C-alpha cells in the first residue's frame, strides 16, 4: 500500500458514521508515516548493498593476502 492510496481511500457513508475530518486527518498521519518508513527502507537497502560490496572487496583482498606460499 502506498501513501497515495492511504490518502485517497474513500469510505462509504453510514448513518452512524465517523467524522470525515477525523478520518482524513488519520489517513494523512498514516500516509506520512508510511512515506517516512518507505524512505527509511530505501536508504537502509542502499546502505546494506554498499556494505555488502565493501565486505566482498575486503574478503577478496584478505583472501589474496592469506594464500599459503606454494602449491598444496
C-alpha positions in Angstrom: 0.0 0.0 0.0 1.3 3.4 -0.9 0.9 6.7 0.9 -1.2 7.9 -2.0 -3.6 5.0 -1.6 -4.0 5.8 2.1 -4.6 9.5 1.5 -7.1 9.0 -1.3 -9.1 6.0 0.1 -12.8 6.7 0.2 -15.2 5.1 2.6 -19.0 4.6 2.2 -21.1 6.9 4.3 -23.2 5.3 7.1 -26.0 6.7 9.2 -23.9 6.5 12.3 -20.6 7.0 10.6 -17.4 8.6 11.8 -16.3 12.2 11.5 -14.9 12.6 7.9 -12.4 15.2 9.1 -11.0 12.8 11.7 -10.8 10.1 9.1 -8.9 12.4 6.7 -6.6 13.5 9.5 -5.8 9.9 10.5 -5.2 9.0 6.8 -2.8 11.9 6.4 -0.9 10.8 9.5 -0.7 7.2 8.4 0.3 8.2 4.9 3.1 10.4 6.3 4.4 7.7 8.5 4.2 5.2 5.6 6.1 7.6 3.4 8.8 8.0 6.1 9.1 4.3 6.6 9.4 3.6 2.8 12.2 6.2 2.6 14.0 4.6 5.6 13.7 1.1 4.0 15.1 2.6 0.7 18.0 4.2 2.4 18.8 1.1 4.5 18.6 -1.1 1.5 21.2 1.1 -0.3 23.4 1.1 2.8 23.1 -2.7 3.0 24.1 -3.0 -0.6 27.1 -0.7 0.0 28.2 -2.7 3.0 27.8 -5.9 1.1 30.1 -4.7 -1.7 32.6 -3.4 0.8 32.6 -6.7 2.6 33.1 -8.7 -0.6 36.0 -6.3 -1.6 37.6 -6.8 1.8 37.2 -10.6 1.6 38.8 -10.7 -1.8 41.7 -8.5 -0.6 42.1 -10.6 2.5 42.0 -13.9 0.6 44.9 -12.8 -1.6 47.0 -11.8 1.4 46.3 -15.0 3.2 47.1 -17.5 0.5 49.7 -20.0 1.6 53.0 -19.9 -0.4 53.4 -22.6 -2.9 51.0 -25.3 -4.2 49.2 -27.6 -1.7 
